[in-house]
Amino acid sequence: MELPNHILVVDDDDMNRLLIKSILSRMMYQVSEAFDGIDAWEKMGSLLPDLILLDLIMPRMGGFELIHKLKNDPEKKNIPIMIISGHDEPADRVKAVEAGADDFLSKPLEQVILKAKIKSLLKIKAYNDHMQNYQNKLEEEVAKKTAKLKQAFDELEAASEKMRLYSLDTILRLSQAAEYKDQETGEHIRRIGYYIQVIGQAISLGKQEIDEFFYASPMHDVGKIGIPDNILMKPGKLNAEEWIIMKQHTTIGGKILSGSDSSILKTAKIIALTHHEKWDGSGYPGNLKGLDIPLSGRITAIADVFDALTSKRPYKDAFPMEKAFAIIKEEQGKSFDPDLIDAFFAAKDDIISIRNKYCD
């Protein structure tokens, strides 16, 4: 059963309160009384009315001050207020409306007008309550949908991260197929990627570009799969004819990686083709010089040579790291981009840490 509307009558005159309460009770409303603003405010601490009938001039706290308090309280500001006052000058009416009152009725009361105005204000209150409830439910529904959407994005991101790791694992395994012929390890492939990562960070590359270089770089020597074993695994120095064949691993890698729509494989193709180009133009296969060498190739060249210097090969033992750093420094402006070498040495501690962590 629906409860009757609750109306609070605030007036310092006992007879006025008794008259209004009598009228409202016959209309089946629940009625509370307060003799001034302070009394009304205290009563509203336990039960909020649907409508307030308010006198203006009262001791302790008058009507205008109570309206101000009500309109500044989030919980009470939407309670409709009807002023019932013997002070019905136009200035009083305007001041009451500006303060936040919804209606004004002069004393002495006319019951017919009082009943009509009360019904009208309660209808407005019921509509406002309905809209507020609707808004609250809508906000709750939006919050639920937002939470579900966030959960879906989180799950998608987790799935994407898992796919990224699967893709990286596949790249590493496929790249290692070529490295097995060269008696190099999977750690060599990982180190190259991490060296490139820290150099890229040192020159303030964007995360997307760094990630692309990181994922593409393991395939830099994939073309070695097409080089005969007797050349690839020869313990001594290659002769001129063997060296010509050996250098073809760059173009073979480029062919293997060509024709893909994948941005990573496109970058991998560029790296495979250009990671043996040199800053002074003496590299291969295209004798590219300076900034004509793509950035991905220039960075990979440094990482690849440093790792080769610090790793054991069929034709050499591993150099101590300080000697490898000295050789890299000597090639600044010759084999390698001078600015990238500065970045490489700026990240020296990270480079050493990577070499120690991912040792063969």
C-alpha positions as CSV (number, residue, x, y, z in Angstrom):
1,M,0.0,0.0,0.0
2,E,1.3,3.4,-1.0
3,L,2.1,5.7,1.9
4,P,0.4,9.1,2.1
5,N,2.4,12.2,1.2
6,H,4.2,13.8,4.1
7,I,3.9,17.6,4.5
8,L,5.8,19.7,7.0
9,V,4.1,22.8,8.3
10,V,6.5,25.4,9.6
11,D,4.9,28.4,11.4
12,D,5.4,30.1,14.8
13,D,1.6,30.6,15.2
14,D,0.0,27.7,16.9
15,M,-3.5,28.5,15.5
16,N,-2.2,28.7,11.9
17,R,-0.5,25.3,12.3
18,L,-3.6,23.8,13.8
19,L,-5.8,25.1,10.9
20,I,-3.5,23.9,8.2
21,K,-3.0,20.5,9.8
22,S,-6.8,20.1,10.1
23,I,-7.2,20.8,6.4
24,L,-4.3,18.5,5.3
25,S,-5.4,15.7,7.6
26,R,-8.9,15.7,5.9
27,M,-7.0,15.4,2.6
28,M,-5.4,12.2,4.0
29,Y,-1.9,13.7,4.1
30,Q,0.7,12.8,6.8
31,V,1.4,16.1,8.6
32,S,4.4,17.2,10.8
33,E,4.7,20.5,12.5
34,A,7.6,22.9,13.4
35,F,7.5,26.2,15.1
36,D,10.5,27.8,13.4
37,G,13.3,27.1,11.0
38,I,15.6,25.4,13.5
39,D,12.8,23.1,14.7
40,A,12.0,22.2,11.1
41,W,15.7,21.5,10.2
42,E,16.0,19.2,13.2
43,K,12.9,17.3,12.4
44,M,14.1,16.8,8.8
45,G,17.1,14.9,10.2
46,S,14.9,11.8,10.6
47,L,12.2,12.2,8.0
48,L,12.2,14.2,4.8
49,P,8.8,15.7,3.8
50,D,7.4,15.7,0.3
51,L,6.4,19.3,0.7
52,I,7.1,22.2,3.1
53,L,4.5,24.9,3.9
54,L,6.6,27.7,5.3
55,D,6.0,31.0,7.1
56,L,8.5,33.8,6.5
57,I,8.8,35.7,9.8
58,M,9.6,33.4,12.7
59,P,11.9,33.6,15.8
60,R,15.4,32.1,15.8
61,M,15.4,31.1,12.1
62,G,13.0,32.6,9.6
63,G,11.7,31.3,6.3
64,F,14.3,32.9,4.1
65,E,17.2,31.5,6.1
66,L,15.7,28.0,6.1
67,I,15.2,28.1,2.3
68,H,18.9,29.0,1.9
69,K,19.9,26.0,4.1
70,L,17.6,23.6,2.3
71,K,18.7,24.7,-1.2
72,N,22.4,24.2,-0.2
73,D,21.8,20.6,1.1
74,P,22.0,18.0,-1.7
75,E,19.6,15.7,0.1
76,K,16.9,18.4,0.7
77,K,17.3,20.9,-2.2
78,N,14.6,19.3,-4.3
79,I,11.8,19.4,-1.7
80,P,9.1,21.9,-3.0
81,I,8.4,24.9,-0.7
82,M,5.3,26.9,-0.6
83,I,5.4,30.2,1.3
84,I,2.3,30.9,3.5
85,S,2.7,34.5,4.8
86,G,0.8,37.6,5.7
87,H,3.6,39.5,4.1
88,D,2.4,39.4,0.6
89,E,4.0,42.5,-0.9
90,P,5.4,42.0,-4.4
91,A,8.9,42.5,-3.1
92,D,8.3,39.6,-0.6
93,R,7.0,37.3,-3.4
94,V,10.0,38.1,-5.6
95,K,12.5,37.6,-2.8
96,A,10.9,34.3,-1.9
97,V,11.0,33.0,-5.5
98,E,14.6,34.2,-5.9
99,A,15.5,32.4,-2.7
100,G,14.1,29.1,-4.1
101,A,10.5,28.9,-3.1
102,D,8.1,27.2,-5.6
103,D,4.9,29.0,-4.7
104,F,3.4,31.7,-2.5
105,L,0.1,31.9,-0.7
106,S,-1.2,34.8,1.3
107,K,-2.8,34.7,4.7
108,P,-5.7,34.4,5.5
109,L,-5.9,31.1,3.6
110,E,-8.4,30.1,1.0
111,Q,-8.8,26.4,1.4
112,V,-9.7,25.7,-2.3
113,I,-6.6,27.5,-3.5
114,L,-4.5,25.8,-0.8
115,K,-5.7,22.3,-1.8
116,A,-5.1,23.0,-5.5
117,K,-1.6,24.4,-5.0
118,I,-0.6,21.5,-2.7
119,K,-1.8,18.9,-5.3
120,S,0.0,20.7,-8.0
121,L,3.3,20.9,-6.1
122,L,3.0,17.2,-5.0
123,K,2.5,16.2,-8.7
124,I,5.6,18.1,-9.6
125,K,7.5,16.5,-6.7
126,A,6.3,13.0,-7.8
127,Y,7.5,13.7,-11.4
128,N,10.9,15.0,-10.2
129,D,11.3,11.9,-8.0
130,H,10.4,9.7,-10.9
131,M,13.0,11.5,-13.1
132,Q,15.6,11.3,-10.4
133,N,15.0,7.6,-9.9
134,Y,15.2,7.1,-13.6
135,Q,18.4,9.0,-13.7
136,N,19.8,7.0,-10.8
137,K,18.9,3.7,-12.5
138,L,20.3,5.0,-15.8
139,E,23.6,5.9,-14.1
140,E,23.7,2.5,-12.4
141,E,23.1,0.8,-15.7
142,V,25.7,2.9,-17.4
143,A,28.1,2.1,-14.6
144,K,27.4,-1.6,-15.0
145,K,27.8,-1.4,-18.8
146,T,31.0,0.6,-18.4
147,A,32.4,-2.0,-16.0
148,K,31.5,-4.8,-18.4
149,L,33.0,-2.8,-21.3
150,K,36.2,-2.3,-19.2
151,Q,36.3,-5.9,-18.4
152,A,35.9,-6.8,-22.1
153,F,38.8,-4.4,-23.0
154,D,40.9,-5.8,-20.2
155,E,40.2,-9.4,-21.4
156,L,41.0,-8.3,-25.0
157,E,44.2,-6.6,-23.9
158,A,45.2,-9.7,-22.0
159,A,44.4,-11.8,-25.0
160,S,46.4,-9.4,-27.2
161,E,49.3,-9.6,-24.9
162,K,49.1,-13.4,-24.9
163,M,49.0,-13.3,-28.7
164,R,51.9,-10.9,-28.8
165,L,54.0,-13.3,-26.6
166,Y,53.0,-16.2,-28.8
167,S,54.0,-14.3,-31.9
168,L,57.3,-13.3,-30.4
169,D,57.9,-16.9,-29.4
170,T,57.1,-18.0,-32.9
171,I,59.5,-15.4,-34.4
172,L,62.3,-16.5,-32.0
173,R,61.8,-20.2,-32.9
174,L,61.7,-19.6,-36.6
175,S,64.7,-17.3,-36.5
176,Q,66.6,-19.8,-34.5
177,A,66.3,-22.3,-37.3
178,A,68.8,-20.2,-39.3
179,E,71.0,-19.6,-36.3
180,Y,71.4,-23.3,-35.6
181,K,73.3,-23.6,-38.8
182,D,75.6,-20.8,-37.6
183,Q,76.1,-22.5,-34.2
184,E,74.6,-19.4,-32.5
185,T,72.0,-19.6,-29.7
186,G,68.5,-18.3,-29.1
187,E,70.0,-16.0,-26.4
188,H,71.9,-14.2,-29.2
189,I,68.6,-13.4,-30.9
190,R,67.1,-12.2,-27.6
191,R,70.1,-10.0,-26.9
192,I,69.9,-8.3,-30.2
193,G,66.3,-7.4,-29.6
194,Y,67.0,-6.0,-26.1
195,Y,70.1,-4.1,-27.2
196,I,67.9,-2.5,-29.9
197,Q,65.3,-1.7,-27.3
198,V,67.6,0.2,-25.0
199,I,69.3,2.1,-27.9
200,G,65.8,3.1,-29.2
201,Q,64.9,4.3,-25.7
202,A,68.1,6.3,-25.5
203,I,67.2,8.2,-28.7
204,S,63.6,8.7,-27.5
205,L,61.9,6.6,-30.2
206,G,58.2,6.0,-29.7
207,K,57.1,2.8,-28.0
208,Q,55.4,1.5,-31.2
209,E,58.5,1.9,-33.3
210,I,60.7,0.4,-30.6
211,D,58.4,-2.6,-30.3
212,E,58.4,-3.0,-34.1
213,F,62.2,-3.0,-34.2
214,F,62.3,-5.4,-31.2
215,Y,59.9,-8.0,-32.9
216,A,61.5,-7.6,-36.3
217,S,65.2,-7.8,-35.3
218,P,65.3,-11.5,-34.5
219,M,64.9,-12.2,-38.2
220,H,68.0,-10.2,-39.2
221,D,70.0,-13.2,-40.2
222,V,67.2,-15.5,-41.5
223,G,68.9,-15.5,-44.9
224,K,71.7,-17.6,-43.5
225,I,69.4,-20.6,-44.0
226,G,70.4,-20.3,-47.7
227,I,74.1,-20.3,-47.1
228,P,76.0,-23.6,-47.5
229,D,77.2,-25.2,-44.3
230,N,80.8,-25.4,-45.4
231,I,80.9,-21.6,-45.7
232,L,78.7,-20.7,-42.8
233,M,80.5,-23.0,-40.3
234,K,84.0,-22.6,-41.7
235,P,86.4,-22.1,-38.7
236,G,88.9,-20.0,-40.7
237,K,88.8,-16.9,-42.7
238,L,86.6,-17.0,-45.9
239,N,88.2,-16.6,-49.2
240,A,87.0,-14.0,-51.8
241,E,84.6,-16.4,-53.5
242,E,83.2,-17.7,-50.2
243,W,82.8,-14.1,-48.9
244,I,80.7,-13.2,-52.0
245,I,78.4,-16.1,-51.2
246,M,78.3,-15.3,-47.5
247,K,77.2,-11.7,-48.1
248,Q,74.2,-13.0,-50.0
249,H,72.4,-13.9,-46.7
250,T,71.2,-10.3,-46.7
251,T,69.4,-10.5,-50.0
252,I,68.2,-14.0,-49.3
253,G,66.7,-12.8,-46.1
254,G,65.1,-9.9,-47.9
255,K,63.5,-12.3,-50.4
256,I,62.2,-14.6,-47.6
257,L,60.6,-11.7,-45.8
258,S,59.2,-9.8,-48.8
259,G,55.6,-9.7,-50.0
260,S,54.0,-9.5,-46.6
261,D,51.4,-6.9,-45.4
262,S,52.6,-7.2,-41.9
263,S,54.4,-4.0,-40.7
264,I,56.7,-6.2,-38.6
265,L,57.7,-8.4,-41.5
266,K,58.2,-5.3,-43.7
267,T,60.6,-3.9,-41.0
268,A,62.3,-7.3,-40.7
269,K,62.9,-7.3,-44.5
270,I,64.6,-3.9,-44.2
271,I,66.7,-5.0,-41.3
272,A,67.7,-8.2,-43.1
273,L,68.8,-6.2,-46.1
274,T,70.6,-3.3,-44.4
275,H,72.1,-4.5,-41.1
276,H,75.5,-4.9,-42.8
277,E,75.5,-1.5,-44.5
278,K,78.1,0.9,-43.0
279,W,77.9,4.6,-42.2
280,D,80.9,5.4,-44.6
281,G,79.3,3.5,-47.5
282,S,81.7,0.5,-47.4
283,G,79.0,-2.1,-46.3
284,Y,76.8,-4.5,-48.3
285,P,74.7,-5.4,-50.2
286,G,73.8,-1.8,-51.4
287,N,76.8,0.3,-50.4
288,L,74.3,2.6,-48.7
289,K,75.9,5.6,-46.8
290,G,74.9,7.7,-43.8
291,L,71.2,8.5,-43.4
292,D,70.4,6.6,-46.6
293,I,70.6,3.5,-44.4
294,P,67.3,3.0,-42.6
295,L,67.3,3.6,-38.9
296,S,66.3,0.0,-38.1
297,G,69.3,-1.3,-40.1
298,R,71.7,1.2,-38.4
299,I,70.6,0.3,-34.9
300,T,70.7,-3.5,-35.6
301,A,74.2,-3.2,-37.1
302,I,75.5,-1.9,-33.8
303,A,73.7,-4.5,-31.7
304,D,74.7,-7.4,-34.0
305,V,78.4,-6.4,-34.1
306,F,78.6,-5.9,-30.4
307,D,77.0,-9.3,-29.7
308,A,79.3,-11.0,-32.3
309,L,82.3,-9.5,-30.6
310,T,81.3,-10.7,-27.2
311,S,80.3,-14.2,-28.4
312,K,82.3,-17.3,-29.3
313,R,82.2,-18.2,-33.0
314,P,83.7,-21.1,-35.0
315,Y,86.5,-18.7,-36.1
316,K,87.1,-16.8,-32.8
317,D,86.8,-16.7,-29.0
318,A,84.6,-14.1,-27.3
319,F,86.2,-10.8,-26.6
320,P,86.0,-9.2,-23.1
321,M,83.3,-6.6,-23.0
322,E,85.6,-3.6,-22.6
323,K,87.5,-4.6,-25.7
324,A,84.2,-5.0,-27.6
325,F,83.2,-1.5,-26.4
326,A,86.5,-0.1,-27.6
327,I,86.2,-1.7,-31.0
328,I,82.6,-0.3,-31.3
329,K,83.9,3.2,-30.3
330,E,86.7,3.0,-33.0
331,E,84.0,2.4,-35.7
332,Q,82.0,5.5,-34.7
333,G,81.5,7.5,-37.9
334,K,83.0,4.7,-40.0
335,S,80.9,1.6,-39.7
336,F,78.3,3.1,-37.4
337,D,76.0,6.2,-37.1
338,P,77.9,8.6,-34.7
339,D,74.7,9.6,-32.9
340,L,73.6,6.1,-32.3
341,I,77.0,5.2,-30.9
342,D,76.6,8.0,-28.4
343,A,73.2,6.6,-27.5
344,F,74.7,3.1,-27.2
345,F,77.4,4.3,-24.8
346,A,74.8,6.3,-22.8
347,A,73.0,3.0,-22.3
348,K,76.2,1.1,-21.5
349,D,75.1,-0.2,-18.1
350,D,71.9,-1.6,-19.6
351,I,73.9,-3.2,-22.4
352,I,76.2,-4.9,-20.0
353,S,73.2,-6.0,-17.9
354,I,71.5,-7.6,-20.9
355,R,74.7,-9.4,-21.9
356,N,75.1,-10.9,-18.4
357,K,71.5,-11.8,-18.0
358,Y,71.1,-13.6,-21.4
359,C,74.4,-15.3,-21.6
360,D,74.9,-18.3,-23.8
